[in-house]
Structures are given as C-alpha cells and as structure tokens.
Amino acid sequence: MNIKFGPSGNSESFYEEGYKSSLNMPKWLKEKGLSAYEYSCTKGVRIKEITARKIGEEAKKNNIFLSIHAPYYINLANPDRQKRENSKKYIMDTLLAAEWMEAKRVVFHPGSVGKLERQKAFKIAMNTFEEVINYVYKKPLKDIVLCPETMGKRNQLGTLKEVLELCKLDNKIVPTIDFGHLHARNGGSLKEKKDFQEIIDKIEEQIGQERAKKIHIHFSRIEFTKAGEKKHWTYADYQFGPNFDPLAEVLVEKNMTPVIICESRGTMAEDALIFKKIYEETYFRQKLEKCAIK
C-alpha cells in the first residue's frame, strides 16, 4: 500500500511521553505505525537550516514522508500589492525550509475574499499564484510540489472549484483536499459515500486521474456555524462530522494513493492510526468480497 498516514504537528501524547523536539517525531511516528508527517510553519517559518536538515535525515532514516504547512496569514488575494509580495515571500520561505528538510510538498491557504467581490479576489489570487509558480519552477525548488488547500470558512478563498482552478495553472500542482473544511463550509455536506465520491469524481474530471490519485488530504472532525468552520475536534467527538469510513471506501475502490494528514485537536497521531486501521479493514474486506464473487 503506497497510501501514507500521519499527523499535522505533534500530538499531546508526544510531549506527555517526555519528548520535546520535533527531531524525535520521525522515529516516534514509525514506532506508532505511521508513515507521514506534516511539519507546521503556520505561525511563521522560524525553523533553522540545521534543525530542518536533521529532521529530514531522521525522516529518511525512518521512512517518513514529509510535507510542510506554510503560514496561515498568506493571502494571495490581498488588494495591497506589497502585502501580496509578502505572501509570496512566505511561500518561498516555506519552500526553502522544505528544501532543507527534503520535504516533498508545501501546503498553503490561498487567502480570503475580504471586502472584494469574490470573483475579483480569486482573479488576483490566480495571478499572484502564477507569479509564484513562474518563479519556483525556474529554481532548484522545482521538485517540491505546491498544494493549495480547500478552506472551511465561507469568506475564504478555497472552494473545491477554486482550488482545482489553481491546480490547472501547472500540472505539477497537487490539491490539498481538506474534507473537514469542505464539510464545514457546505453546512455538513459529507454524510454518505456518494458525497465523497462526487468530490473525487470532480477532481478527476478537472485535473485528471493521475494527479487525482496522489492528492494531499487533510481530515478531521469539525464544528461549524453558518459562516463555516468553527473548531477542530478529535475523531472520538462523534457529534461532529465527517466520518472517515465512506472516504476509505472510495479511496480503496479507486486505488488511490494519497498522503492523508490528520488535523484532529491534540490527537493527530492517534486519529491518523484510526484512519489507517479503517482504510486497511476496508481494503481487505473489499479484496475478500472480490474473491468471493470469483
């Protein structure tokens, strides 16, 4: 199975077990049975080169797939040109950290609508992202994949359609599909297998099956209001959606190999293991059913 599971950031249990540094995360994750890790630069790219390289070495040693989440305050649609330039710099800073760490993917938020008309805001974001792409793929950073993320608040850019449009700017771009965000911004829309199937079908239709197979996935239960996302919860908080089981069925049926990053509140690694178990049970059940039919 080439599918990979892991956490975004460090679980509370990591610190409770006495660990203090992310340098210990790759080995800790391998021992737990996980194979991916999303390093968080969401409050700023502050990691030093020597630390990033050491994390990369540990990840390689323990066969952990690395991605990095860029700062939350990136806004490619900001009407202020200088602030857009700042956002481009934040992406480039994250890419440099990814290069040091030998991370394969950089996840980022496209931005917000603000006081602009949505279509105008998205056009600005598209133009700004195109400038980023033109710069990145002229540099040695071209092997790192940029991954725009679907967002959970209605006033943010990052609908499924918008993210896929960003991905069409270059065939190297891979979407980050945050199913919790999509569930929240659409009023709790992901309930049954067909709801997840429609999303995957749309991705295949817009960017092709090959890229769709390798999408970056964020998953967690999310509380929402009329404005969209309110708060992330643990997978044990059953009163909130979405459930992972129907997505696992779609992933197995379509033979997809995404990286699945759990963004639960404090239990990211533990819940990533739950997702892995659900996926494996679904995988082997479907194989047995196929054998029974034959």
C-alpha positions as CSV (number, residue, x, y, z in Angstrom):
1,M,0.0,0.0,0.0
2,N,1.5,3.3,-1.1
3,I,-1.0,5.3,0.8
4,K,0.5,7.2,3.7
5,F,-1.0,8.4,7.1
6,G,0.4,10.8,9.6
7,P,-0.3,13.9,11.8
8,S,-0.1,17.6,11.3
9,G,2.2,18.8,14.0
10,N,2.8,16.9,17.3
11,S,0.2,15.1,19.3
12,E,-0.2,16.0,23.0
13,S,0.9,12.4,23.8
14,F,4.3,13.0,22.2
15,Y,5.0,15.6,24.9
16,E,3.4,13.6,27.6
17,E,5.8,10.8,26.8
18,G,8.7,13.2,27.6
19,Y,9.7,14.3,24.1
20,K,10.4,18.0,23.5
21,S,11.8,18.3,20.0
22,S,10.3,17.6,16.5
23,L,13.6,15.9,15.8
24,N,12.2,12.9,17.7
25,M,9.0,12.8,15.6
26,P,10.0,10.6,12.7
27,K,11.2,7.8,14.9
28,W,8.2,8.2,17.2
29,L,5.8,8.0,14.2
30,K,7.5,5.0,12.8
31,E,7.2,3.2,16.1
32,K,3.5,4.0,16.2
33,G,3.0,2.6,12.7
34,L,2.6,5.9,10.7
35,S,4.4,7.0,7.6
36,A,3.8,10.7,7.1
37,Y,4.4,14.0,9.0
38,E,3.3,17.5,8.2
39,Y,5.7,20.0,9.8
40,S,3.8,23.1,10.9
41,C,5.1,26.6,9.9
42,T,1.6,28.0,10.3
43,K,2.8,30.8,12.7
44,G,5.8,31.7,10.6
45,V,8.9,30.0,9.0
46,R,11.2,30.1,12.0
47,I,13.0,26.8,11.7
48,K,16.8,26.9,11.4
49,E,18.5,25.2,8.5
50,I,20.5,22.9,10.8
51,T,17.3,21.7,12.5
52,A,15.4,21.3,9.2
53,R,18.2,19.2,7.8
54,K,18.3,17.0,10.9
55,I,14.5,16.4,10.7
56,G,14.9,15.5,7.1
57,E,17.7,13.0,8.0
58,E,15.5,11.4,10.7
59,A,12.5,11.2,8.3
60,K,14.6,9.5,5.6
61,K,16.0,7.1,8.2
62,N,12.5,6.2,9.4
63,N,10.8,6.2,6.0
64,I,8.5,9.1,6.9
65,F,7.0,11.2,4.1
66,L,7.5,14.9,4.9
67,S,5.3,17.9,4.0
68,I,5.2,21.4,5.4
69,H,2.3,23.7,6.1
70,A,3.0,27.3,5.2
71,P,2.0,30.3,7.4
72,Y,-1.7,30.8,7.9
73,Y,-1.6,34.5,7.1
74,I,-0.7,34.0,3.4
75,N,-3.3,35.9,1.3
76,L,-2.7,35.8,-2.4
77,A,-5.8,38.0,-3.0
78,N,-4.8,40.9,-0.8
79,P,-5.6,44.1,-2.8
80,D,-2.4,45.7,-1.4
81,R,0.5,44.8,-3.8
82,Q,3.2,44.9,-1.1
83,K,1.2,42.5,1.1
84,R,0.8,40.1,-1.8
85,E,4.6,40.3,-2.2
86,N,4.9,39.4,1.4
87,S,2.6,36.4,0.9
88,K,4.8,35.3,-2.0
89,K,7.8,35.6,0.2
90,Y,6.2,33.4,2.9
91,I,5.6,30.7,0.4
92,M,9.2,31.0,-0.8
93,D,10.5,30.9,2.8
94,T,8.5,27.7,3.3
95,L,9.8,26.2,0.1
96,L,13.4,26.9,1.2
97,A,12.6,25.1,4.6
98,A,11.2,22.2,2.6
99,E,14.3,22.0,0.5
100,W,16.5,21.9,3.7
101,M,14.2,19.2,5.1
102,E,13.8,17.4,1.8
103,A,10.0,17.6,2.3
104,K,8.1,16.8,-0.9
105,R,5.0,19.0,-0.5
106,V,4.2,22.6,0.7
107,V,0.6,23.1,1.7
108,F,-0.8,26.7,1.8
109,H,-4.1,28.6,2.2
110,P,-5.0,30.7,-0.9
111,G,-6.3,33.7,1.0
112,S,-9.5,35.5,1.8
113,V,-12.1,37.5,-0.1
114,G,-12.1,40.4,2.4
115,K,-14.1,43.4,1.1
116,L,-13.6,42.5,-2.6
117,E,-16.1,40.8,-4.9
118,R,-15.3,37.1,-4.8
119,Q,-14.6,36.8,-8.5
120,K,-12.2,39.7,-8.4
121,A,-10.4,38.4,-5.3
122,F,-10.0,35.0,-6.9
123,K,-8.6,36.6,-10.1
124,I,-6.0,38.4,-8.0
125,A,-5.1,35.2,-6.2
126,M,-4.7,33.3,-9.5
127,N,-2.4,36.0,-10.9
128,T,-0.3,36.1,-7.7
129,F,0.0,32.3,-7.6
130,E,1.0,32.2,-11.3
131,E,3.8,34.6,-10.3
132,V,4.9,32.2,-7.6
133,I,4.8,29.2,-10.0
134,N,6.8,31.1,-12.6
135,Y,9.5,31.8,-10.0
136,V,9.5,28.4,-8.3
137,Y,9.9,26.3,-11.5
138,K,12.9,28.4,-12.7
139,K,14.7,27.5,-9.5
140,P,16.1,24.2,-8.0
141,L,13.0,24.1,-5.8
142,K,11.1,22.6,-8.8
143,D,11.0,19.1,-7.2
144,I,8.8,20.3,-4.3
145,V,5.1,20.2,-5.0
146,L,2.8,23.2,-4.1
147,C,-0.5,22.1,-2.7
148,P,-3.3,24.8,-2.4
149,E,-5.8,23.8,0.3
150,T,-9.7,23.8,0.3
151,M,-10.8,26.0,3.2
152,G,-13.6,25.9,5.8
153,K,-14.8,29.4,6.2
154,R,-17.2,30.9,3.6
155,N,-15.3,34.2,3.4
156,Q,-12.0,32.4,2.5
157,L,-10.9,31.5,-1.0
158,G,-10.7,27.7,-1.2
159,T,-13.8,26.1,-2.5
160,L,-13.2,22.9,-4.3
161,K,-13.7,24.6,-7.7
162,E,-11.3,27.4,-6.8
163,V,-8.5,25.1,-5.6
164,L,-8.9,23.0,-8.8
165,E,-8.6,26.1,-10.9
166,L,-5.4,27.0,-9.1
167,C,-4.1,23.5,-9.9
168,K,-4.8,23.9,-13.6
169,L,-2.1,26.6,-13.7
170,D,0.6,23.9,-13.8
171,N,0.4,20.1,-14.0
172,K,2.9,19.8,-11.0
173,I,0.4,21.4,-8.6
174,V,-1.5,18.9,-6.4
175,P,-4.6,19.9,-4.4
176,T,-4.9,19.6,-0.6
177,I,-8.4,18.4,-0.1
178,D,-9.4,19.1,3.4
179,F,-12.7,17.1,3.8
180,G,-13.4,18.6,7.2
181,H,-13.2,22.1,5.7
182,L,-15.5,21.2,2.8
183,H,-17.9,19.5,5.2
184,A,-18.0,22.7,7.3
185,R,-18.2,25.4,4.6
186,N,-21.1,23.5,3.0
187,G,-23.2,23.1,6.2
188,G,-22.3,19.5,7.0
189,S,-22.5,18.1,3.4
190,L,-20.3,15.0,3.7
191,K,-22.5,12.2,5.2
192,E,-22.6,9.3,2.7
193,K,-20.2,7.6,0.4
194,K,-21.7,9.3,-2.6
195,D,-20.8,12.7,-1.1
196,F,-17.1,11.8,-1.1
197,Q,-17.4,10.1,-4.5
198,E,-18.7,13.3,-6.1
199,I,-15.7,15.2,-4.8
200,I,-13.2,12.6,-6.1
201,D,-15.0,12.4,-9.4
202,K,-14.9,16.2,-9.8
203,I,-11.1,16.2,-9.0
204,E,-10.5,13.5,-11.7
205,E,-12.6,15.4,-14.2
206,Q,-10.8,18.7,-13.7
207,I,-7.1,17.7,-13.3
208,G,-7.0,14.0,-14.5
209,Q,-6.9,10.7,-12.8
210,E,-3.1,10.5,-12.4
211,R,-2.9,13.7,-10.3
212,A,-6.2,12.8,-8.5
213,K,-4.7,9.5,-7.3
214,K,-1.9,11.3,-5.5
215,I,-3.8,14.2,-3.8
216,H,-2.9,15.5,-0.4
217,I,-5.7,15.0,2.1
218,H,-6.4,16.7,5.4
219,F,-9.1,15.0,7.6
220,S,-10.6,15.8,11.0
221,R,-14.0,16.3,12.6
222,I,-15.0,20.0,12.5
223,E,-17.7,22.0,14.3
224,F,-19.2,24.7,12.1
225,T,-21.7,27.6,12.0
226,K,-23.4,29.4,9.2
227,A,-20.1,31.1,8.5
228,G,-18.4,27.7,8.1
229,E,-15.6,26.2,10.1
230,K,-15.5,27.0,13.9
231,K,-13.3,24.4,15.6
232,H,-11.4,21.2,15.1
233,W,-12.2,18.2,17.3
234,T,-10.9,14.7,17.9
235,Y,-12.2,11.7,16.0
236,A,-13.8,10.5,19.3
237,D,-16.1,13.6,19.2
238,Y,-18.8,11.7,17.2
239,Q,-21.3,14.6,17.3
240,F,-19.2,16.3,14.6
241,G,-18.5,15.1,11.1
242,P,-17.3,13.9,8.8
243,N,-16.7,10.2,9.2
244,F,-13.7,8.6,7.5
245,D,-15.3,5.3,6.6
246,P,-17.1,6.4,3.4
247,L,-13.9,8.2,2.2
248,A,-11.9,5.0,2.8
249,E,-14.3,3.0,0.6
250,V,-13.9,5.5,-2.3
251,L,-10.1,5.5,-1.9
252,V,-9.9,1.7,-2.0
253,E,-12.3,1.3,-4.9
254,K,-10.4,3.9,-7.0
255,N,-6.9,2.5,-6.0
256,M,-5.8,6.0,-4.9
257,T,-2.5,6.6,-3.1
258,P,-2.8,10.0,-1.3
259,V,-1.0,11.3,1.7
260,I,-3.5,11.6,4.5
261,I,-2.8,14.1,7.2
262,C,-4.9,14.2,10.4
263,E,-5.6,17.6,11.9
264,S,-7.6,16.5,15.0
265,R,-7.4,18.6,18.1
266,G,-4.5,17.2,20.1
267,T,-4.8,13.6,19.0
268,M,-3.5,13.9,15.5
269,A,-1.2,10.8,15.5
270,E,-3.8,8.7,17.4
271,D,-6.5,9.5,15.0
272,A,-4.3,9.1,12.0
273,L,-3.8,5.5,13.2
274,I,-7.6,5.1,13.4
275,F,-7.8,6.3,9.8
276,K,-5.1,3.8,8.8
277,K,-7.0,0.9,10.5
278,I,-10.3,1.9,8.9
279,Y,-8.6,2.0,5.5
280,E,-6.8,-1.4,6.0
281,E,-10.1,-3.0,7.1
282,T,-11.9,-1.6,4.1
283,Y,-9.1,-2.7,1.7
284,F,-9.0,-6.3,2.9
285,R,-12.8,-6.5,3.1
286,Q,-13.2,-5.4,-0.5
287,K,-10.5,-7.9,-1.6
288,L,-12.3,-10.7,0.2
289,E,-15.6,-9.7,-1.4
290,K,-14.0,-9.7,-4.9
291,C,-12.6,-13.2,-4.2
292,A,-16.0,-14.4,-3.0
293,I,-17.6,-13.2,-6.3
294,K,-15.0,-15.0,-8.4
